[in-house]
C-alpha cells in the first residue's frame, strides 16, 4: 500500500544522508518525492510500479497520454531499458550525466510500467546531473520516473519552495538542493529511427553541442496530438496570464519579462532574465521570472530572445506558454 500523504509536505536537505534514506523508503513503498536536478525539480516515483506512476499523474493532474522519462544512474542501466544505437551511445558518453534525454525503442520485458511509457513501444531515458537522484536509483536498483514537480501545464519549479507552492500536501517529501543551475528541462533527442536523430524538445543541451558530437539532427515533421516523448504538448509551461512574445517594449498595463537591453522601462512589473544578455543566465531564471510576473497583470510581454544556443530552448518554452489554451 502506498504511504499516506502528509497534510504539510516537508522540505529536507538533499545533502542529508538520513533524508536520502527516508526518500528511498518512500519511493520503495510507492510514494513520490520531489528531487533536485540540474534542470528543474523532478517528481520522482518508482518507474516499475503502475500505482506509483499513477500517484504522480494524480499529484500533477498530468494527461495520461503524455509519457514520462525513466531516470537512471548510468549508461549501463539505460541500455537495459532501451536499444541505443552507436550515435546515441557516443552522445550519452559525452553529455551524461547532464540535461539530455534519449528516446529509443524499449527492450523486451523491461520492468518500466506501461503507464510510465504511456503504452508506447518507445521509452525516454536520462541520467541527470543530480547526486540525490543518482543515489536514489542506486538504492532502489530501479529507474525513477520524474516529470517536473509542478501541476501539469504550470510553470516548472527551479527551487524547493516552487515545488511546495504547487504540490504541498499532494506529495510525500521535497529534497532541497537550492536553485537549479540550468533552469530549463532536458533536451529530448529521438533515436527511434537510428539513422535520423530528431530533436523533439530543445533544452539544457544545445543543438550545437549535440551536433558537435554526432552531426546534424532533424526537427520533427509535425507537432503530435499524442506525444511520443515528454514535453511535446503545444500548450505547456503556462502561467495563468496571457503571454505576448517578441515585445520590444510593454504596452500599458502589461508586465514585462525583459532581456538584455530590452529593459521594459516604465513597466510597473518587470523581471530581467539577464541584464547582460547572457542566455545561460536567462535559461536558469526563466521559470522564476514567469512566476514572479504571473498575477501582476493580465498579460506578460516578453522581450525578443535570440534563437541560438540555449535561446532555442527558452523560445520553445515561451511559445508553449503563449499557446492558446
N, C-alpha and C positions, 0 to 999 in steps of 0.2 A: 504493500500500500504506500502511495506517495505521501510524504510528510505534509502535515497541516501547514497552511500559510500563516505567517505571523500578522498581527494587526499592524505592527510597525516594522518594516524591513530594516534589519541592522546593516550598518556600514562598518566594515573591518579592514584593517590594513592588509594589502596583498603581499606584503613582505613578512607578515606574521606567520610562522610555521603552524601555529595552532589554528589560525583562521583557514589556512590551506587544508589542513586535515578535516576541519569541520565542513568546508565546502565540498571536499571529496566525499564525505559521508552523505551529505545532502544529495549530491549527484548520483551516488550509488543507490540511493533509495528512490530515485526517480524525480527528485526536485530540480529546481532551476536556480542558477546563481549568476549574477552579473559579474563579468570578468573583464579587466582592462586588457586592451591590446594596443599596438602602435597606431591603429587606425581609429576605431571608436570602441566604446564598451560593448561587449557581446553578451547575450543572454544564453548561457551555456546549459545544456542538458545532455544526458546520455543519448547519443545518436542511435544506439541499437534498440532503445525501448520506445515503442509507439506511444505508451502512456506518458512518458516524459516529454516527448516531442509535442504531443497534444497539449500538455501543460504550458509549453512555450507559446504555441499558437493561441491558446486561451488568454495567456497573460498579455500578449501583444495585440490580439484581435487581428492576426495576420491571415490573408487569403490562403486557403488550403492548397491552391494550385501553385503557390509560389515556393519553389524548393529551397532548402536550407543548405548551408555549407558545412561539410564534415571537417572539423578541425583536428589536426594530427600533431604528433610530436617529432616528426621527421619524415624523410622521403621513403624510408622502408615501409612505414605504416600506410602512407599514401598509396604505394604500389600494391599493397594488399587489397586496397579498395577499388582502384581504377586501373585501366590499362593505359599507361602513359607512353607515348611514342618518344623517339630519340630527342626530338626538339624540345618536348616538354621536360624531359629529364635534364637536358642542358640548361634550360631556363630555371628550373627548380634549384639546380645546383648553384646557379649564380644569384638567385634572388631570395631563397628561403634560408632562415626564417625572415619573413617580410610581407609587405602588402600585396601579395599576388595569390589569386585563386585560379586553379586549373580545373576545367571541366572536361571529362572524358567518359568513355564507356565504363559502366560498372562491371566489375568482375563478378562471375557467377558465385552465388552463395555468400556474398558479403553480408555481414551482420547488420549493416545500416538499415534502419526501418524504412519501409516503403513510404511512410508518411513524411519522413525527413527528405526523401528523394522525390516527393510528390508523384510517386508512381512511375517515374521515368526510368529508362534504361541507362541513363547517364547520372553522374554524380559530380558535384563541385567539392574540391578538397583544397585545404590551405594549412600551412604551418606558419602561424603568426609569430611576430617578434614579441613574445609575451612569456615571461618566466612563469607567471601564475598559471596560464592556460596550458603551457607545456608540462608543468608539474602535475596538473590535474589529469591530463591524458595519460601520463605515465603511471600515476597512482591507480587509475581505474583500468588501465590497459585496454581502453576503448576510445574510439573517436567521440568528440563532443560536437553536437550541432550548436551553433552560436550565431544567430542573427543579431542585429543591433538591438541593444537593450532599451527599447522605447516602444510606445504604442505604434502599431503598424501605420506607415504613411506619415508619421510625425517626424520632426527634426531629430536626427541621430544624436546620441549622447557622447560627449567627449570628456565628461567628468562624472564622478560617482554621484554627485548631487543632481546632475541632469537625469541620471537613472532614477533616483529616488523621486524626483518631481513627477516622473512619468509613470512609474511602476510600484510606488510604495504600497505595500500590503498585497501585491499581486505576485511577488516572487519571494524566495526564501532568504537570500543573502546577497549583499553587494560587497565585492572586494575592491578596495580603493588603492590606486597607484598614481593618483594625481591626473592632470590633463593628458590626453592622448597627443603624442608629438606629431603624428601625421594629420589626423583630423578629418580625413575623408576615407570612405570604405576602400577595400582592396580592389585592385584591378582584376577583372574576370576575363580570362582568355580560354576559349574553347578549342579543344583538340578532338572534338567528335569526328571531324574529318582530319585525320592525322597530317594530311598534306596541305591543309588550308587552315592554319591557326587564325581564329577570328576573335576580335576584340568585342566582347559582349558588353562590358561596362568599363569605362575609363576609371582610374582610381589612383591609389597612392604610388603605384609604379607606373612611370610614364611610358607612352608608346615608344619614345626614342630609346629609353633604357631597354625595353623588350627587343626592339629591332636591332639594337647593337649586338645582341646575343644570337638571335635566331633568324634575322632578316625580316622582310616585310610581313605585316599582318593585315588582314582584311577587316572590313566592317560588316555587320550582319546585313542581310538583304532588306529586311523589314522588321519593324517593331512587332514582336509576337503578342497575341492576346493571351496565350497560355505560355508563360515563360519557360525556357529551358535551363535557366540559372537564376539565382537571386538578383534583385535589383533591376529587372527589366520592365517593370510596370511603368507606363508613361507618366502617371501622376504619383509621385513618391517624394519622400523627404519634404513634406509640405507643411509650412506654418499655417496658422488659421488665416492670416492676412493674405490678400492677393499679392502677387509678385510681378513687377514690371521690369523687364530686362533691358540692358544696354542703355541705361538712362544717363545721359551726360550730366544731368542735374535733376534734383527732385522737383516735382510740382508742389504747389501749395497744399499743405496738409499731409504730404507723404513722409514716411520715414525713409532714410537713405542708408543703404549698405554701400559704403564708399570703398575706393581702392586707389592708392597712389595719389596722383594729382587731382583726381575727381573726388573732392573732399565733401561735397554736399553742403557747401557754405550756405548758411541761412536755414537749414533744416532744423526743426525743433528736436528731432530724434535722429541721431546719426551714429553709425558704428563703422570705423575704417578697418577693413581686413588687413591692410598693410600700408602704413604711411609711406614706406619706401618703395612700394610696388613689388614686393617680394612674393612670388607665387607660393613658395613653401610656407611662409608665414600665413598667407591668405588661406591656404587649404586647412591649416591647423586651426584657424579661427572662424571658418565658415559657419559651422553649425552654432557656435557660441554667438556669432553676430546675428544670425536669423532668430535665435531665441531671444536675444536682448531686444530686438526691434518688434517682435511679434506682440501684438496687443497695444502697441503705441500708436498705430494708425491703421486705417483700413487697407492701405497699400504700402508695400515696401518697394521702393525704387532701387534698382541695383546698378552700380556703375559698370561700364564695359570692362571685361576681364579678357586679357589676351588668351587665345585658344591654342597655346603651346605649352609643352611640359605638363605640369600639374594643373595649368589653366584649363586643359581639356576636361579633366575630372571635375573641377569646380563648375565649369559651364554645364556639364552634364547634370550635376545635382541641381543647379539653378533652373535649368529647363524643366526638369521634373517638378520642382517646387512651383513653377509658374503654370503648369498644365491645368487645363480646365477640369474641375472636379465637382 
